[in-house]
């Protein structure tokens, strides 16, 4: 069974306070996107990788990928106007793959071992998650309800799914006009199938706000010091 991978590289840098997309930010002198692609490059089980990009940065991303020597397994495609739409387009670009891995360019500290653990998981549909270490409540201006944190999980990527079933779930979400911020929840809602939760890592952070880069640099330096 062929394994495809979708790397979402559609950020525009608003929350990070930069005039360019987050995936071009440097970590240890290297763009975030390249950190992710280098992990995928050493995993022979991954047959194809598509990187979804906004139109304004598509050619720039293609040049970046080419300049770092990535082979024909790696292709940049036009993403959608939303994260969900970009995943949908990525799935369409991988019609011959039975399984698909989804990851974000702005999670550069994912490890090769985590990708391999995800691929090796016997469940067709799996994700990484970590416990929530703080108290959470439901509400906006006022508290509306209580939530039990031991029943909740902090969702991480990468995730993997049966490609055809995830595509069918996306089709259903498009028909309903519903929006999701990641694919495990969309898949669970529309497929009704279970998604295995694998133990995640607190190091696998998503770069969203400026302080995340500071944290990522510290984690990266520590990993280099440990020989990781």
GROMACS elastic network, one bead per residue, 0.5 to 0.9 nm:
[ bonds ]
;  ai    aj funct       b0    kb
    1    97     6  0.68914   500
    1    98     6  0.56176   500
    1    99     6  0.72688   500
    2    45     6  0.78544   500
    2    46     6  0.74251   500
    2    47     6  0.61433   500
    2    48     6  0.84161   500
    2    96     6  0.71415   500
    2    98     6  0.55892   500
    2    99     6  0.65465   500
    2   100     6  0.85810   500
    3    45     6  0.66977   500
    3    46     6  0.51256   500
    3    47     6  0.54978   500
    3    48     6  0.69970   500
    3    49     6  0.89958   500
    3    94     6  0.89732   500
    3    96     6  0.88534   500
    3    97     6  0.54070   500
    3    98     6  0.62660   500
    3   100     6  0.56061   500
    3   101     6  0.74299   500
    3   119     6  0.87629   500
    3   163     6  0.89921   500
    4    46     6  0.59194   500
    4    47     6  0.57569   500
    4    49     6  0.58694   500
    4    50     6  0.79082   500
    4    91     6  0.87587   500
    4    94     6  0.64045   500
    4    96     6  0.85987   500
    4    97     6  0.56864   500
    4    98     6  0.78604   500
    4    99     6  0.62802   500
    4   101     6  0.62389   500
    4   102     6  0.87331   500
    4   163     6  0.86229   500
    5    40     6  0.85721   500
    5    46     6  0.69903   500
    5    47     6  0.80623   500
    5    48     6  0.62078   500
    5    50     6  0.62704   500
    5    51     6  0.84345   500
    5    90     6  0.84104   500
    5    91     6  0.89638   500
    5    94     6  0.83415   500
    5    99     6  0.84672   500
    5   100     6  0.53407   500
    5   102     6  0.57990   500
    5   103     6  0.75887   500
    5   160     6  0.87016   500
    6    48     6  0.86683   500
    6    49     6  0.58957   500
    6    50     6  0.50655   500
    6    51     6  0.59564   500
    6    52     6  0.72905   500
    6    87     6  0.71314   500
    6    90     6  0.59027   500
    6    91     6  0.76953   500
    6    94     6  0.88214   500
    6   100     6  0.72595   500
    6   101     6  0.61912   500
    6   103     6  0.62716   500
    6   104     6  0.81608   500
    7    33     6  0.85353   500
    7    36     6  0.82940   500
    7    37     6  0.83484   500
    7    49     6  0.72006   500
    7    50     6  0.61931   500
    7    52     6  0.63537   500
    7    87     6  0.87226   500
    7    90     6  0.84670   500
    7   101     6  0.84517   500
    7   102     6  0.61516   500
    7   103     6  0.50058   500
    7   104     6  0.52935   500
    7   105     6  0.60269   500
    8    11     6  0.83193   500
    8    50     6  0.85449   500
    8    51     6  0.59945   500
    8    52     6  0.52515   500
    8    53     6  0.71772   500
    8    79     6  0.81509   500
    8    83     6  0.74986   500
    8    86     6  0.71430   500
    8    87     6  0.74626   500
    8    90     6  0.87468   500
    8   102     6  0.76834   500
    8   103     6  0.63423   500
    8   105     6  0.57663   500
    8   106     6  0.83696   500
    9    21     6  0.83080   500
    9    22     6  0.82850   500
    9    23     6  0.61818   500
    9    33     6  0.74091   500
    9    51     6  0.64086   500
    9    52     6  0.55437   500
    9    53     6  0.52245   500
    9    54     6  0.77325   500
    9    61     6  0.89639   500
    9    79     6  0.82550   500
    9   104     6  0.65308   500
    9   105     6  0.52588   500
    9   106     6  0.75800   500
   10    21     6  0.74795   500
   10    22     6  0.85062   500
   10    23     6  0.79811   500
   10    52     6  0.65881   500
   10    53     6  0.50184   500
   10    54     6  0.54963   500
   10    57     6  0.88254   500
   10    79     6  0.69540   500
   10    80     6  0.82942   500
   10    81     6  0.86912   500
   10    82     6  0.82051   500
   10    83     6  0.73657   500
   10    86     6  0.80491   500
   10   104     6  0.89684   500
   10   105     6  0.84496   500
   11    14     6  0.81776   500
   11    20     6  0.86950   500
   11    21     6  0.52159   500
   11    22     6  0.57117   500
   11    23     6  0.68489   500
   11    53     6  0.83991   500
   11    54     6  0.81308   500
   11   105     6  0.87486   500
   11   106     6  0.83536   500
   12    15     6  0.85325   500
   12    16     6  0.88775   500
   12    18     6  0.84462   500
   12    19     6  0.79082   500
   12    20     6  0.61646   500
   12    22     6  0.63529   500
   12    23     6  0.85624   500
   12    54     6  0.85365   500
   13    16     6  0.52087   500
   13    17     6  0.60954   500
   13    18     6  0.53267   500
   13    19     6  0.64096   500
   13    20     6  0.56378   500
   13    23     6  0.84728   500
   13   208     6  0.84467   500
   14    17     6  0.53233   500
   14    18     6  0.65555   500
   14    19     6  0.76126   500
   14    20     6  0.84602   500
   14    21     6  0.81305   500
   14    22     6  0.86299   500
   14   209     6  0.89609   500
   15    18     6  0.79816   500
   15   208     6  0.64460   500
   15   209     6  0.55963   500
   15   210     6  0.77945   500
   16    21     6  0.88876   500
   16    22     6  0.71608   500
   16   207     6  0.80926   500
   16   208     6  0.59844   500
   16   210     6  0.50397   500
   16   211     6  0.86150   500
   16   212     6  0.87694   500
   16   213     6  0.89855   500
   17    20     6  0.88461   500
   17   209     6  0.77169   500
   17   210     6  0.70919   500
   18    21     6  0.73678   500
   18    22     6  0.76846   500
   18    25     6  0.87776   500
   20    23     6  0.85405   500
   20    24     6  0.71597   500
   20    25     6  0.81553   500
   21    24     6  0.58303   500
   21    25     6  0.73914   500
   21    57     6  0.83710   500
   22    25     6  0.53054   500
   22    26     6  0.89005   500
   22    31     6  0.88700   500
   22    32     6  0.76555   500
   22    33     6  0.87984   500
   22   105     6  0.83147   500
   22   106     6  0.67460   500
   22   207     6  0.76327   500
   22   208     6  0.80637   500
   23    26     6  0.82862   500
   23    31     6  0.64646   500
   23    32     6  0.51268   500
   23    33     6  0.51480   500
   23    34     6  0.84806   500
   23   104     6  0.89620   500
   23   105     6  0.56724   500
   23   106     6  0.57395   500
   23   207     6  0.89672   500
   24    30     6  0.84559   500
   24    32     6  0.60577   500
   24    33     6  0.67064   500
   24    34     6  0.86877   500
   24    61     6  0.87017   500
   25    29     6  0.88786   500
   25    30     6  0.78078   500
   25    31     6  0.52758   500
   25    32     6  0.59030   500
   25    33     6  0.84374   500
   25   106     6  0.89431   500
   25   213     6  0.86835   500
   26    29     6  0.51664   500
   26    32     6  0.59905   500
   26   213     6  0.87818   500
   27    30     6  0.52418   500
   27    31     6  0.61403   500
   27    32     6  0.61663   500
   27    35     6  0.82980   500
   27   108     6  0.83534   500
   27   213     6  0.75554   500
   27   216     6  0.74503   500
   27   217     6  0.62907   500
   27   220     6  0.78503   500
   28    31     6  0.83474   500
   28   217     6  0.68222   500
   28   220     6  0.73534   500
   28   221     6  0.79123   500
   30    33     6  0.84322   500
   30    34     6  0.67801   500
   30    35     6  0.70432   500
   31    34     6  0.53937   500
   31    35     6  0.67021   500
   31   108     6  0.89103   500
   32    35     6  0.52688   500
   32    36     6  0.67797   500
   32   105     6  0.62198   500
   32   106     6  0.60416   500
   32   107     6  0.75547   500
   32   108     6  0.54239   500
   32   109     6  0.88167   500
   33    36     6  0.53386   500
   33    37     6  0.63598   500
   33    38     6  0.87073   500
   33    65     6  0.88606   500
   33   104     6  0.83360   500
   33   106     6  0.68072   500
   33   107     6  0.84311   500
   33   108     6  0.68989   500
   34    37     6  0.50038   500
   34    38     6  0.59507   500
   34    39     6  0.86234   500
   34    64     6  0.82948   500
   34    65     6  0.74583   500
   34    68     6  0.78453   500
   34   105     6  0.80863   500
   34   108     6  0.81153   500
   35    38     6  0.53841   500
   35    39     6  0.66904   500
   35   105     6  0.82172   500
   35   107     6  0.87910   500
   35   108     6  0.53601   500
   35   109     6  0.75749   500
   35   110     6  0.87186   500
   36    39     6  0.53815   500
   36    40     6  0.66452   500
   36    41     6  0.88791   500
   36   103     6  0.84553   500
   36   104     6  0.80931   500
   36   105     6  0.62136   500
   36   106     6  0.82981   500
   36   107     6  0.73331   500
   36   108     6  0.52096   500
   36   109     6  0.76837   500
   36   110     6  0.72486   500
   36   111     6  0.86254   500
   37    40     6  0.50343   500
   37    41     6  0.60645   500
   37    49     6  0.85236   500
   37    65     6  0.86278   500
   37    70     6  0.83367   500
   37    74     6  0.85308   500
   37   105     6  0.83474   500
   37   108     6  0.89385   500
   38    41     6  0.50301   500
   38    42     6  0.68744   500
   38    70     6  0.85342   500
   39    42     6  0.59086   500
   39    43     6  0.71879   500
   39   110     6  0.80315   500
   39   111     6  0.67983   500
   39   112     6  0.53689   500
   39   115     6  0.82115   500
   40    43     6  0.54292   500
   40    44     6  0.82498   500
   40    46     6  0.70996   500
   40    49     6  0.80840   500
   40   112     6  0.73066   500
   40   115     6  0.79321   500
   41    44     6  0.73540   500
   41    46     6  0.81054   500
   41    70     6  0.76998   500
   41    71     6  0.88234   500
   41    73     6  0.86747   500
   41    74     6  0.87967   500
   42    45     6  0.89925   500
   42    46     6  0.89001   500
   42   112     6  0.78790   500
   43    46     6  0.59223   500
   43    47     6  0.88910   500
   43   112     6  0.75662   500
   43   115     6  0.82304   500
   43   116     6  0.76293   500
   44    47     6  0.70447   500
   45   116     6  0.87388   500
   45   119     6  0.82259   500
   46    49     6  0.74336   500
   46    73     6  0.86708   500
   46   101     6  0.88101   500
   47    73     6  0.65630   500
   47    97     6  0.83303   500
   48    72     6  0.83207   500
   48    74     6  0.62110   500
   48    75     6  0.80559   500
   48    94     6  0.77955   500
   48    97     6  0.85227   500
   49    73     6  0.59358   500
   49    75     6  0.63199   500
   49    76     6  0.84790   500
   49    94     6  0.87053   500
   50    73     6  0.82543   500
   50    74     6  0.59206   500
   50    76     6  0.56326   500
   50    77     6  0.66067   500
   50    90     6  0.65485   500
   50    93     6  0.75052   500
   50    94     6  0.81209   500
   51    61     6  0.87273   500
   51    74     6  0.75224   500
   51    75     6  0.61518   500
   51    77     6  0.59953   500
   51    78     6  0.82932   500
   51    79     6  0.82460   500
   51    90     6  0.78158   500
   51   105     6  0.86446   500
   52    58     6  0.83049   500
   52    75     6  0.87487   500
   52    76     6  0.59906   500
   52    77     6  0.50523   500
   52    78     6  0.55418   500
   52    80     6  0.79630   500
   52    86     6  0.62262   500
   52    87     6  0.79713   500
   52    89     6  0.80254   500
   52    90     6  0.67850   500
   53    56     6  0.82207   500
   53    57     6  0.64902   500
   53    58     6  0.54021   500
   53    61     6  0.74586   500
   53    76     6  0.68754   500
   53    77     6  0.62174   500
   53    78     6  0.52111   500
   53    80     6  0.80319   500
   53    86     6  0.81989   500
   54    57     6  0.55967   500
   54    58     6  0.59403   500
   54    77     6  0.86583   500
   54    78     6  0.60000   500
   54    79     6  0.54499   500
   54    80     6  0.71246   500
   54    81     6  0.79011   500
   55    58     6  0.50818   500
   55    59     6  0.79739   500
   55    77     6  0.88888   500
   55    78     6  0.59987   500
   55    79     6  0.73745   500
   55    80     6  0.89181   500
   56    59     6  0.78054   500
   56    60     6  0.83299   500
   57    60     6  0.51747   500
   57    61     6  0.60532   500
   57    62     6  0.86049   500
   58    61     6  0.52188   500
   58    62     6  0.62507   500
   58    63     6  0.87670   500
   58    76     6  0.70366   500
   58    77     6  0.72578   500
   58    78     6  0.66838   500
   58    79     6  0.88479   500
   59    63     6  0.62174   500
   59    64     6  0.85948   500
   59    76     6  0.85036   500
   60    63     6  0.51809   500
   60    64     6  0.62377   500
   60    65     6  0.87366   500
   61    65     6  0.61622   500
   61    66     6  0.85372   500
   61    76     6  0.72011   500
   62    65     6  0.51946   500
   62    66     6  0.61231   500
   62    67     6  0.85065   500
   62    75     6  0.77387   500
   62    76     6  0.60217   500
   62    77     6  0.89439   500
   63    66     6  0.50655   500
   63    67     6  0.59222   500
   63    68     6  0.86134   500
   64    67     6  0.51574   500
   64    68     6  0.64242   500
   64    69     6  0.89971   500
   65    68     6  0.53860   500
   65    69     6  0.67586   500
   65    70     6  0.59845   500
   65    71     6  0.88681   500
   65    74     6  0.80188   500
   65    75     6  0.84774   500
   65    76     6  0.83796   500
   66    69     6  0.52585   500
   66    70     6  0.58243   500
   66    71     6  0.78396   500
   67    70     6  0.77916   500
   70    73     6  0.76361   500
   70    74     6  0.64023   500
   71    74     6  0.60233   500
   71    75     6  0.87032   500
   72    75     6  0.69265   500
   76    79     6  0.89965   500
   77    89     6  0.84509   500
   77    90     6  0.78502   500
   77    93     6  0.83423   500
   78    86     6  0.79975   500
   78    89     6  0.80339   500
   78    90     6  0.89086   500
   79    82     6  0.80587   500
   79    83     6  0.82025   500
   79    85     6  0.71807   500
   79    87     6  0.79446   500
   79    88     6  0.88961   500
   79    89     6  0.66048   500
   79    90     6  0.77024   500
   80    83     6  0.69627   500
   80    84     6  0.77641   500
   80    87     6  0.81479   500
   80    88     6  0.82937   500
   80    89     6  0.71207   500
   81    84     6  0.84176   500
   81    85     6  0.64033   500
   81    86     6  0.72527   500
   82    85     6  0.51601   500
   82    86     6  0.62396   500
   82    87     6  0.88016   500
   83    86     6  0.50809   500
   83    87     6  0.63994   500
   83    88     6  0.87340   500
   83   180     6  0.85874   500
   83   181     6  0.72297   500
   83   182     6  0.80222   500
   84    87     6  0.52641   500
   84    88     6  0.63495   500
   84    89     6  0.88205   500
   84   170     6  0.81817   500
   84   179     6  0.71487   500
   84   180     6  0.68012   500
   84   181     6  0.71622   500
   84   182     6  0.74504   500
   84   183     6  0.79638   500
   85    89     6  0.62636   500
   85    90     6  0.85645   500
   85   170     6  0.88332   500
   86    89     6  0.51248   500
   86    90     6  0.60902   500
   86    91     6  0.86286   500
   87    91     6  0.61509   500
   87    92     6  0.86466   500
   87   102     6  0.79826   500
   87   170     6  0.86738   500
   87   183     6  0.85022   500
   88    91     6  0.51841   500
   88    92     6  0.64087   500
   88    93     6  0.88304   500
   88   166     6  0.89990   500
   88   167     6  0.69698   500
   88   170     6  0.65845   500
   88   171     6  0.83546   500
   89    92     6  0.50373   500
   89    93     6  0.63452   500
   89    94     6  0.89741   500
   90    93     6  0.50634   500
   90    94     6  0.66359   500
   91    94     6  0.52651   500
   91    95     6  0.68431   500
   91    97     6  0.89679   500
   91   100     6  0.78800   500
   91   163     6  0.70581   500
   91   164     6  0.85120   500
   91   166     6  0.83196   500
   91   167     6  0.65132   500
   92    95     6  0.58387   500
   92   167     6  0.80444   500
   93    96     6  0.87766   500
   94    97     6  0.56602   500
   94    98     6  0.88261   500
   94   100     6  0.81980   500
   94   163     6  0.83910   500
   95    98     6  0.81295   500
   95   163     6  0.82296   500
   95   164     6  0.83525   500
   97   100     6  0.68557   500
   97   162     6  0.88881   500
   97   163     6  0.67883   500
   97   164     6  0.86085   500
   98   161     6  0.87221   500
   98   162     6  0.61061   500
   98   163     6  0.54769   500
   98   164     6  0.70326   500
   99   124     6  0.75566   500
   99   125     6  0.87989   500
   99   160     6  0.69555   500
   99   161     6  0.57590   500
   99   164     6  0.80960   500
  100   159     6  0.83141   500
  100   160     6  0.55027   500
  100   161     6  0.55124   500
  100   162     6  0.64655   500
  100   163     6  0.53767   500
  100   166     6  0.87990   500
  101   115     6  0.87311   500
  101   118     6  0.86099   500
  101   119     6  0.84135   500
  101   158     6  0.65569   500
  101   159     6  0.55751   500
  101   161     6  0.66363   500
  101   163     6  0.87614   500
  102   157     6  0.71044   500
  102   158     6  0.54877   500
  102   159     6  0.52991   500
  102   160     6  0.61894   500
  102   161     6  0.83702   500
  102   183     6  0.84059   500
  103   106     6  0.87032   500
  103   107     6  0.75806   500
  103   157     6  0.55747   500
  103   159     6  0.67829   500
  103   160     6  0.89828   500
  104   107     6  0.55790   500
  104   108     6  0.80651   500
  104   157     6  0.71949   500
  104   158     6  0.75508   500
  104   206     6  0.82433   500
  105   108     6  0.64226   500
  105   206     6  0.89060   500
  106   109     6  0.87496   500
  106   205     6  0.83851   500
  106   206     6  0.56291   500
  106   207     6  0.52963   500
  106   208     6  0.77910   500
  107   110     6  0.62993   500
  107   157     6  0.77824   500
  107   158     6  0.88111   500
  107   204     6  0.64237   500
  107   205     6  0.58974   500
  107   207     6  0.64435   500
  108   111     6  0.84450   500
  108   204     6  0.75578   500
  108   205     6  0.79317   500
  108   206     6  0.77859   500
  108   207     6  0.83103   500
  108   216     6  0.85469   500
  109   203     6  0.66715   500
  109   204     6  0.51895   500
  109   205     6  0.68846   500
  109   206     6  0.85483   500
  109   216     6  0.75658   500
  109   219     6  0.80996   500
  109   220     6  0.72780   500
  110   113     6  0.84465   500
  110   114     6  0.67073   500
  110   115     6  0.78198   500
  110   157     6  0.83804   500
  110   158     6  0.80453   500
  110   201     6  0.86539   500
  110   203     6  0.78011   500
  110   204     6  0.52784   500
  110   205     6  0.81720   500
  111   114     6  0.51992   500
  111   115     6  0.66508   500
  111   116     6  0.87775   500
  111   204     6  0.81987   500
  111   228     6  0.88611   500
  112   115     6  0.51944   500
  112   116     6  0.62457   500
  112   117     6  0.86252   500
  113   116     6  0.50189   500
  113   117     6  0.60229   500
  113   118     6  0.85545   500
  114   117     6  0.50196   500
  114   118     6  0.61616   500
  114   119     6  0.86316   500
  114   128     6  0.87676   500
  114   158     6  0.81713   500
  114   200     6  0.83601   500
  115   118     6  0.51484   500
  115   119     6  0.62812   500
  115   120     6  0.86181   500
  115   158     6  0.72029   500
  115   159     6  0.89893   500
  116   119     6  0.50641   500
  116   120     6  0.60148   500
  116   121     6  0.85536   500
  117   120     6  0.50289   500
  117   121     6  0.60745   500
  117   198     6  0.86335   500
  118   121     6  0.52853   500
  118   122     6  0.88225   500
  118   126     6  0.69209   500
  118   127     6  0.73751   500
  118   128     6  0.81629   500
  118   158     6  0.78179   500
  118   159     6  0.73836   500
  118   160     6  0.70441   500
  118   198     6  0.78490   500
  119   122     6  0.81323   500
  119   124     6  0.88201   500
  119   126     6  0.89557   500
  119   160     6  0.76422   500
  120   123     6  0.85883   500
  121   124     6  0.75647   500
  121   125     6  0.86425   500
  121   126     6  0.74240   500
  121   196     6  0.85868   500
  121   198     6  0.85221   500
  122   125     6  0.87180   500
  122   126     6  0.89440   500
  123   126     6  0.63273   500
  123   161     6  0.88521   500
  123   194     6  0.89455   500
  123   195     6  0.77606   500
  123   196     6  0.65813   500
  124   160     6  0.71866   500
  124   161     6  0.57689   500
  124   162     6  0.57577   500
  124   195     6  0.81917   500
  124   196     6  0.85277   500
  125   159     6  0.76415   500
  125   160     6  0.54336   500
  125   162     6  0.62880   500
  125   184     6  0.84680   500
  125   193     6  0.84418   500
  125   194     6  0.73071   500
  125   195     6  0.50615   500
  125   196     6  0.62632   500
  126   158     6  0.88532   500
  126   159     6  0.57674   500
  126   160     6  0.53526   500
  126   161     6  0.66265   500
  126   184     6  0.80872   500
  126   194     6  0.84881   500
  126   195     6  0.50089   500
  126   197     6  0.59166   500
  126   198     6  0.70423   500
  127   155     6  0.77000   500
  127   156     6  0.69464   500
  127   157     6  0.65168   500
  127   158     6  0.64035   500
  127   160     6  0.64204   500
  127   161     6  0.87799   500
  127   184     6  0.72784   500
  127   195     6  0.69313   500
  127   196     6  0.61879   500
  127   197     6  0.51662   500
  127   198     6  0.59602   500
  127   199     6  0.87072   500
  127   200     6  0.85395   500
  128   154     6  0.86507   500
  128   155     6  0.65287   500
  128   156     6  0.51246   500
  128   157     6  0.60097   500
  128   158     6  0.67343   500
  128   159     6  0.67197   500
  128   196     6  0.82708   500
  128   197     6  0.54749   500
  128   199     6  0.57735   500
  128   201     6  0.81638   500
  129   153     6  0.59099   500
  129   154     6  0.53641   500
  129   156     6  0.52207   500
  129   157     6  0.80436   500
  129   197     6  0.59808   500
  129   198     6  0.61933   500
  129   199     6  0.57440   500
  129   201     6  0.77791   500
  130   133     6  0.89232   500
  130   153     6  0.57840   500
  130   154     6  0.51921   500
  130   155     6  0.69381   500
  130   156     6  0.75815   500
  130   197     6  0.88003   500
  130   198     6  0.84262   500
  130   199     6  0.61804   500
  130   200     6  0.51327   500
  130   201     6  0.67167   500
  130   202     6  0.73750   500
  131   149     6  0.78537   500
  131   150     6  0.72718   500
  131   151     6  0.88633   500
  131   152     6  0.70204   500
  131   153     6  0.51391   500
  131   154     6  0.60019   500
  131   199     6  0.89111   500
  131   200     6  0.87685   500
  132   135     6  0.78970   500
  132   136     6  0.86282   500
  132   149     6  0.61471   500
  132   150     6  0.74738   500
  132   152     6  0.67447   500
  132   153     6  0.59142   500
  132   154     6  0.58355   500
  133   149     6  0.77172   500
  133   150     6  0.89590   500
  134   149     6  0.74543   500
  135   147     6  0.81991   500
  135   148     6  0.80376   500
  135   149     6  0.64427   500
  136   146     6  0.75171   500
  136   147     6  0.60687   500
  136   148     6  0.74908   500
  136   149     6  0.65783   500
  137   143     6  0.67302   500
  137   144     6  0.76687   500
  137   145     6  0.62930   500
  137   146     6  0.51041   500
  137   147     6  0.55056   500
  137   148     6  0.84536   500
  138   142     6  0.86558   500
  138   143     6  0.60451   500
  138   144     6  0.54359   500
  138   146     6  0.59955   500
  138   147     6  0.67133   500
  139   142     6  0.55479   500
  139   145     6  0.67308   500
  139   146     6  0.89162   500
  140   143     6  0.67627   500
  140   144     6  0.77227   500
  141   144     6  0.88761   500
  143   146     6  0.79421   500
  147   150     6  0.88743   500
  147   151     6  0.80342   500
  147   152     6  0.82206   500
  148   151     6  0.55233   500
  148   152     6  0.69199   500
  149   152     6  0.50215   500
  149   153     6  0.76996   500
  150   153     6  0.78365   500
  153   197     6  0.88998   500
  155   182     6  0.85137   500
  155   184     6  0.85520   500
  155   197     6  0.89539   500
  155   200     6  0.86782   500
  156   159     6  0.77209   500
  156   200     6  0.70192   500
  156   201     6  0.85851   500
  156   204     6  0.76821   500
  156   205     6  0.81953   500
  156   206     6  0.85518   500
  157   160     6  0.88859   500
  157   182     6  0.89338   500
  157   200     6  0.87469   500
  157   204     6  0.82778   500
  159   183     6  0.79712   500
  159   184     6  0.75489   500
  160   163     6  0.84837   500
  160   184     6  0.88305   500
  161   164     6  0.85329   500
  161   165     6  0.75899   500
  161   166     6  0.63676   500
  161   184     6  0.86152   500
  161   187     6  0.85447   500
  161   195     6  0.85030   500
  162   165     6  0.54750   500
  162   166     6  0.61424   500
  162   167     6  0.86047   500
  163   166     6  0.51934   500
  163   167     6  0.60710   500
  163   168     6  0.86196   500
  164   167     6  0.50488   500
  164   168     6  0.62035   500
  164   169     6  0.86714   500
  165   168     6  0.50346   500
  165   169     6  0.62198   500
  165   170     6  0.86555   500
  165   187     6  0.80456   500
  165   191     6  0.70869   500
  166   170     6  0.61948   500
  166   171     6  0.86082   500
  166   183     6  0.82316   500
  166   186     6  0.84763   500
  166   187     6  0.60393   500
  166   190     6  0.88194   500
  166   191     6  0.77993   500
  167   170     6  0.50438   500
  167   171     6  0.62098   500
  167   172     6  0.87122   500
  168   171     6  0.50008   500
  168   172     6  0.63144   500
  168   173     6  0.87162   500
  168   187     6  0.89288   500
  168   190     6  0.82532   500
  168   191     6  0.79914   500
  169   172     6  0.51006   500
  169   173     6  0.62499   500
  169   174     6  0.86616   500
  169   186     6  0.69007   500
  169   187     6  0.57137   500
  169   188     6  0.85462   500
  169   189     6  0.80713   500
  169   190     6  0.51190   500
  169   191     6  0.59700   500
  170   173     6  0.50133   500
  170   174     6  0.61314   500
  170   175     6  0.86219   500
  170   183     6  0.88784   500
  170   186     6  0.73946   500
  170   187     6  0.77119   500
  170   190     6  0.80730   500
  171   174     6  0.51348   500
  171   175     6  0.63165   500
  171   176     6  0.87617   500
  172   175     6  0.51102   500
  172   176     6  0.62965   500
  172   177     6  0.85314   500
  172   178     6  0.88267   500
  172   190     6  0.67957   500
  173   176     6  0.50664   500
  173   177     6  0.58699   500
  173   178     6  0.53034   500
  173   179     6  0.72248   500
  173   180     6  0.87899   500
  173   186     6  0.75121   500
  173   190     6  0.73695   500
  174   178     6  0.65735   500
  174   179     6  0.82907   500
  175   178     6  0.80132   500
  178   186     6  0.89600   500
  179   186     6  0.81914   500
  180   183     6  0.70795   500
  180   185     6  0.70793   500
  180   186     6  0.60849   500
  181   185     6  0.81916   500
  181   186     6  0.84155   500
  182   185     6  0.64193   500
  182   186     6  0.69397   500
  183   187     6  0.58357   500
  183   188     6  0.83370   500
  184   187     6  0.51169   500
  184   188     6  0.59979   500
  184   189     6  0.84946   500
  184   195     6  0.69162   500
  185   188     6  0.51248   500
  185   189     6  0.60514   500
  185   190     6  0.86571   500
  186   189     6  0.52196   500
  186   190     6  0.62785   500
  186   191     6  0.82691   500
  187   190     6  0.54322   500
  187   191     6  0.55189   500
  187   192     6  0.74399   500
  187   193     6  0.76405   500
  187   194     6  0.88641   500
  187   195     6  0.83184   500
  188   191     6  0.55162   500
  188   192     6  0.51701   500
  188   193     6  0.58460   500
  188   194     6  0.66048   500
  188   195     6  0.70789   500
  189   192     6  0.59450   500
  189   193     6  0.84582   500
  190   193     6  0.83891   500
  191   194     6  0.85828   500
  197   200     6  0.84474   500
  200   203     6  0.87310   500
  200   204     6  0.76877   500
  201   204     6  0.55256   500
  201   205     6  0.83148   500
  202   205     6  0.66381   500
  203   216     6  0.80684   500
  203   219     6  0.67510   500
  204   216     6  0.89318   500
  205   212     6  0.78010   500
  205   215     6  0.87319   500
  205   216     6  0.74519   500
  206   212     6  0.74421   500
  206   216     6  0.88738   500
  207   210     6  0.78711   500
  207   211     6  0.85209   500
  207   212     6  0.52501   500
  207   213     6  0.63753   500
  207   216     6  0.78376   500
  208   211     6  0.83707   500
  208   212     6  0.63859   500
  208   213     6  0.83811   500
  209   212     6  0.55397   500
  209   213     6  0.75593   500
  210   213     6  0.57259   500
  210   214     6  0.72370   500
  211   214     6  0.51759   500
  211   215     6  0.63827   500
  211   216     6  0.86319   500
  212   215     6  0.50152   500
  212   216     6  0.59637   500
  212   217     6  0.85411   500
  213   217     6  0.60668   500
  213   218     6  0.86232   500
  214   217     6  0.52600   500
  214   218     6  0.64816   500
  214   219     6  0.88572   500
  215   218     6  0.52250   500
  215   219     6  0.63094   500
  215   220     6  0.85943   500
  216   219     6  0.50597   500
  216   220     6  0.59257   500
  216   221     6  0.84460   500
  217   220     6  0.50300   500
  217   221     6  0.60201   500
  217   222     6  0.84852   500
  218   221     6  0.51924   500
  218   222     6  0.61561   500
  218   223     6  0.86323   500
  219   222     6  0.50918   500
  219   223     6  0.61563   500
  219   224     6  0.86892   500
  220   223     6  0.50653   500
  220   224     6  0.62489   500
  220   225     6  0.85915   500
  220   228     6  0.87599   500
  221   224     6  0.51228   500
  221   225     6  0.61656   500
  221   226     6  0.86754   500
  222   226     6  0.62727   500
  222   227     6  0.86294   500
  222   228     6  0.83857   500
  223   226     6  0.50732   500
  223   227     6  0.61641   500
  224   228     6  0.53186   500
  225   228     6  0.73712   500
